[in-house]
């Protein structure tokens, strides 16, 4: 009988690259890979990315990590982290447009016009989150007002990757704070 070893696969969806690391149970790095993608910035304040590029980067990086690991290594768990808050608006089965990254500042002035200092403080005291145009709910309101009927779901970047891996649309409390709705 051949003994199998196991690892945890760490996935980091960063601002400019997806990074993968396979870590053994004893904390030893077994393999790594990195795949870059571009940010679209053709107008002032714009910072968008194609979520499909993230999935392609994950696929390429995973193949590189798998090639570096022994066939006897079993991935026991995944750890997923990603750029926050970045907005992905989903239609029925895929994004309806590019993701609006946390670097995009186009909704900042829109939020400032609608949320005065008193309301901002109230929100902060209730949620612990300093609301601004970089949170998913304000981004959605600003960028998707006219396309709201086409959208079925809003996801963060990390939640989009989780959805791509599992088919599930879910989040965790720490990521939910980046929505500005938690």
C-alpha positions in Angstrom: 0.0 0.0 0.0 1.3 3.4 -1.0 1.2 6.0 1.7 -0.4 9.4 0.7 0.7 12.7 2.1 -1.7 15.7 2.2 -1.6 19.4 2.0 -3.7 22.5 2.3 -3.9 24.6 -0.9 -3.8 28.4 -0.2 -5.4 30.6 -2.9 -4.8 34.4 -2.8 -6.7 36.5 -5.3 -4.5 39.5 -5.2 -4.9 42.9 -6.9 -2.5 42.0 -9.7 -1.9 38.3 -9.4 -3.4 35.0 -8.2 -1.0 33.1 -5.9 -1.2 29.5 -4.9 0.7 27.6 -2.2 0.6 24.0 -1.2 1.5 23.6 2.5 2.1 20.3 4.2 0.5 19.4 7.5 3.8 20.3 9.3 3.8 23.7 7.7 6.3 23.1 4.9 5.8 24.8 1.6 5.5 22.1 -1.0 4.8 24.1 -4.2 3.9 27.6 -5.3 2.7 29.3 -8.4 1.7 32.8 -9.5 -0.4 34.1 -12.4 -0.9 37.7 -13.3 -3.9 39.6 -14.8 -4.4 43.1 -15.8 -6.4 46.0 -14.4 -8.5 48.2 -16.8 -8.0 51.8 -16.1 -8.9 53.9 -19.1 -10.7 56.8 -17.3 -9.9 58.7 -14.1 -10.6 56.6 -11.0 -11.4 53.4 -12.9 -10.0 50.1 -11.8 -11.7 47.1 -13.2 -10.8 43.5 -13.9 -12.2 40.6 -15.8 -13.4 37.9 -13.3 -13.0 35.3 -16.0 -9.2 36.1 -16.0 -9.1 35.2 -12.3 -10.6 31.7 -13.1 -8.1 31.2 -15.9 -5.2 32.3 -13.6 -6.4 29.8 -11.0 -6.6 27.0 -13.5 -3.1 27.7 -14.8 -1.6 28.1 -11.4 -3.3 25.0 -10.1 -1.8 23.0 -13.0 1.7 24.4 -12.1 1.3 23.4 -8.5 0.0 20.0 -9.3 3.0 19.4 -11.6 5.4 20.2 -8.7 3.6 17.8 -6.3 4.0 14.1 -6.1 1.0 12.2 -7.4 0.6 10.8 -3.9 -0.2 14.3 -2.4 -3.9 14.8 -1.6 -5.3 18.3 -1.2 -7.2 18.1 2.0 -8.5 21.6 2.3 -8.5 25.0 0.6 -7.9 28.4 2.2 -9.2 31.3 0.1 -8.5 35.0 0.4 -8.9 37.8 -2.0 -8.9 41.5 -2.7 -11.6 43.2 -0.7 -13.9 44.9 -1.4 -14.1 44.2 -5.1 -17.6 44.0 -6.7 -18.6 41.2 -9.1 -22.2 41.5 -10.4 -23.6 38.2 -11.6 -26.3 37.5 -14.1 -27.8 34.0 -14.3 -24.5 32.1 -14.5 -21.7 34.6 -15.1 -20.6 38.2 -14.5 -22.5 40.8 -16.4 -19.5 43.1 -16.6 -16.0 43.6 -15.3 -15.4 43.5 -11.6 -15.1 46.9 -9.9 -12.0 46.6 -7.7 -11.3 48.2 -4.4 -9.0 50.6 -6.1 -11.8 52.2 -8.2 -12.7 55.6 -6.8 -15.5 56.6 -9.1 -18.3 56.1 -6.5 -16.6 58.1 -3.8 -18.1 61.4 -4.6 -21.5 59.8 -5.2 -21.5 58.4 -1.7 -20.2 61.7 -0.2 -23.2 63.5 -1.7 -25.7 61.0 -0.2 -24.2 60.2 3.2 -23.4 63.1 5.5 -20.9 63.0 8.3 -23.6 62.3 10.9 -25.0 59.3 9.0 -21.5 58.1 8.2 -20.7 58.1 12.0 -24.1 56.3 12.7 -23.2 53.6 10.2 -19.8 53.2 11.7 -21.0 52.9 15.3 -23.5 50.2 14.3 -21.3 48.2 11.9 -17.7 49.1 12.7 -17.3 49.9 9.0 -16.5 53.4 7.7 -18.8 53.5 4.7 -17.6 55.0 1.4 -17.6 54.4 -2.3 -15.3 51.5 -2.0 -17.8 49.1 -0.5 -19.9 46.8 -2.6 -23.4 48.2 -1.9 -22.4 51.8 -2.8 -20.4 50.5 -5.8 -23.4 48.6 -7.0 -25.7 51.6 -6.6 -23.4 53.8 -8.5 -22.2 51.5 -11.3 -25.3 49.4 -11.9 -28.4 51.7 -11.4 -29.4 51.2 -15.0 -28.5 47.5 -15.2 -30.1 46.4 -11.9 -32.7 44.2 -13.6 -30.0 42.1 -15.3 -28.2 41.4 -12.0 -29.1 38.3 -9.9 -26.4 38.5 -7.3 -23.5 40.6 -6.0 -20.3 38.9 -4.9 -16.9 40.0 -3.6 -13.9 38.8 -5.6 -13.2 36.0 -3.1 -16.8 34.9 -3.1 -16.8 34.8 -6.9 -13.8 32.4 -6.8 -15.6 30.3 -4.1 -18.7 30.3 -6.4 -16.5 29.2 -9.3 -15.0 26.4 -7.3 -18.2 25.1 -5.6 -21.2 26.6 -7.4 -22.3 28.1 -4.0 -23.1 31.8 -3.5 -22.0 32.5 0.1 -19.8 34.7 2.2 -18.3 34.9 5.7 -18.7 37.6 8.3 -15.3 39.3 7.6 -16.0 39.5 3.9 -19.6 40.6 4.5 -18.3 43.8 6.2 -16.9 44.8 2.8 -20.4 44.8 1.3 -21.5 47.8 3.4 -24.7 45.9 4.2 -23.6 43.7 7.2 
